[in-house]
Amino acid sequence: MRLQYFLVPVAALLAVSFPHRAGAQQAPPAVTRQAPPAYKREVPPALAARAGITEDSARAIAQRRFPRGRILALELEKEKGKLIYSFDLKLPGKSGNEEVNVNAMDGTIVGVEHEK
C-alpha cells in the first residue's frame, strides 16, 4: 500500500480532531454594549410595555424631522388620550428647543412645537 493513501486520511482526522492546530480557531463573539443615552430620559416601564414602537424607532423618527437637532430629553407619556414619545431637541444656532411628539403606537408625528 502506498504511504500517501495512509497519510491523507490521518492528516484529515487530525485536522478535525484538533482544529486549533489546523488554523481553524475561531475568535469568541464580540460583545457590544450600548452606551446609555446622553439625554434626560423618563420612560415608565408600564407605559413602555404598552408602546407599539420602540424608543429607538421613535428617536429615529424625531431626528428625521430635525436631522441636526441634539436630543436633550425624552418622556413617554399619555397626553390627550394618546401614548406619545415627547422629545426636546436643541437646534444649532436657534434659541429655545423644538418639541416633537411621536405616537408611541404607530410612529406618526402628532405634534411639533417651538419652546422658548
C-alpha positions, 0 to 999 in steps of 0.5 A: 500500500502506498504511504500517501493513501495512509497519510491523507486520511490521518492528516484529515482526522487530525485536522478535525480532531484538533482544529486549533492546530489546523488554523481553524480557531475561531475568535469568541463573539464580540460583545457590544454594549450600548452606551446609555443615552446622553439625554434626560430620559423618563420612560415608565416601564408600564407605559413602555410595555404598552408602546407599539414602537420602540424608543429607538424607532421613535428617536429615529423618527424625531431626528428625521424631522430635525436631522441636526437637532441634539436630543436633550430629553425624552418622556413617554407619556399619555397626553390627550388620550394618546401614548406619545414619545415627547422629545426636546431637541436643541437646534444649532444656532436657534434659541429655545428647543423644538418639541416633537411628539411621536405616537408611541403606537404607530410612529406618526408625528402628532405634534411639533412645537417651538419652546422658548 
